[in-house]
Amino acid sequence: MTQKRNQLQNADNFYETERLILRPISLEDGEFILDLYNRPKFIKFIGDRNLKTVADAENYIQNRFLPQMERLGFGNYLMITKDENQKVGAVGIFEREGLDVVDIGFSLLDEFEGKGYAYEAAIKVKSIGMNDFGLKKISAITTKDNFSSQKLIEKLGLKFQKLVNIAGDPEELMYYETE
């Protein structure tokens, strides 16, 4: 039964880790994305996506996340705890303008930081990208002052390469890549 459930989940882009279910973000997650993307740490370290209403968040999902998931089969996943079925964050592999290598990213609600969820989800998504989708390299970008992300990125096995500027972002970012 478990094997069949796993095959079904993977067929629908659902994945499991020890403590989490990872499923593609959908329009029904608009309220959660609105909350997550308006947290002070998200805005400081990732950027203000200018989402002010649930409709804005749903449009963002519709226009940014769903097309990549449809085109490539991977993208942004919601992290949901198995024990309490609670949405705690998002993790994904993204095509980003200005980067030649797809980028892994993650964000958590503040109250779930420091519990290992981001690493658990990111290591799974990295494995999916490389093993299931044949990605040869994965990159990551972060701000110079986001030390917790830098530490997690390095724990994922990515190495700092250089400082980069991404279109539309005046801040110089740290660029990491798998070897």
N, C-alpha and C positions, 0 to 999 in steps of 0.2 A: 504493500500500500504506500509506504513512504517513498519508494523508488518511483512509483507511478506519479505521486504528487510532485516529486522533484522534477520529473520529466515535464509534467504539465506546467509547473511554475517556470522552468527554464524556457519552455516553448513560448511563454507569454512574457518573457523578459523579467520574471520574478526570480530573485535569488535569496539564499539564506546564508547567514553566518551563525555563529554560536548563539548570539543574543538578539540578532536583528533579522527582519525581513527587509529586502531592498526591492522596491517596485518602481516602475517608471512614474514620474510625476505626471499627474493628469489634471484636467480642468477642475475636478472636485477638490483639489488641493489649494485653490486660490486663497482661501482664508489663511491657511498655514504659511504659504509663501509670502503673503502680505505681512504677516507677523515677523517671520524670519528675516526678510529683506529690509525691514525697518528697525531692526535691533541696532543700537549704537555701535557695537563691535562689527557688525556686517557692513554698515555704512563706512566706518573708519578704515577697515582692512580690505574690503572688497569693492565698495563703492555704492553710491546712492543710485538705485535703479528708478527712482521717481515713481514708485508705486504708492498711490494714495488711497485706493479703494480696492475692494475685492475684484471688481470688474477690471481694474488696471492689472492686477496680478493674473487674472484669468487670461487677459490679452497677452501678457508677457509669456505665459506658459504656451498659449496657442501659437504665438509667432516666433518664439525663441527655442523652446524645448521640444515641442512635438515634431516640427519639420526635421530636425536632426535625428530624432529617434526613428522616424519613418524612413529617412534616407539611409542612415548608417546602421540602424539596429541597436545602437547604444546612445546614451546621453545622460540625463539627470535623473537620479533615483532618490526617492524618499526613503529615509531611514525610519523604521517602525520597530519598537521594542516587541519582542515575542511575548514577554511576560505580561505586559499591561496594554499591549496594542496602542502604544503612544507614539505619536509623530515627534521625533527628536531632532531631525536635521535632514540635510540633503548632501549627496555625493554624486559626482559624475565625471565623465570624460567628455570634453567639449572641443569643437573646432572653434578657434579664436582668430579673428582677423589680426594679422601681424605676427602670428606664430605658425611656423612650418610643421610643427609636431603637435598632435592633440594634447590637450592640457587636462590634468586631473585637478579637481577642486572639491572642496568640502566646506560645510558650514553647519553649526549646531546652535540650537537654542542655548542661551547662557547656562540655564539650570542643568544641562546635561553635559557640560564640558568637564574634562578631567576624569571621565569614566571609561575611556578607551573606545567609545563608540566610533569616533571619526577614524581612528586607525583601523579598527575592525572592518568598517565599511569600505574604506579606501583601499586596503590591501585586497579585498574581495573584488572591487571594481577594477583595480589594476590587473589582477589575474584574469578576469573576464575579458578585458580589452586585449591582453596579450595572447591568452590561450584560445579564447572562443572567437575573437575577431581578427586575430593575426597581426595586431599592431606590433611593429618592430621597436618603436620608441614611444615613451610617454614623457611629457614635460609637466612642469608646474611653475606657477609664478606666485610671488607674494611680495608684500611690502617689506621694506628693510626693518621695520619695527614690529613685525608680526612674528615674534620669536617662537610662539607655540606652533604656528604653521610651519615655520622653517624646520623645527625639530621633527614634526610629523613627516614632512616631505623627505627629510634625510632618513628617517626610520623606514620609509617606504622603499629606500634604495636609490633615490634620485640624488644626483650630485650637482652642486652649484656650478654653473657654467659662466654666467656673465650677467651684467645689468642690461635691461632692455626697456624700451618705451613702447607701449601699445597705443594704437590709434585712439584718440579721444581721451587718453589718460595722461595728464601732465607729469605724474609721478614716475620716477625711475623704479622699476621692479626687479627683484631678484629672479633669475631664470635658472631652473633646475631641469635635468634630463636624465633618463635612464641611460646606462652605458651599454 
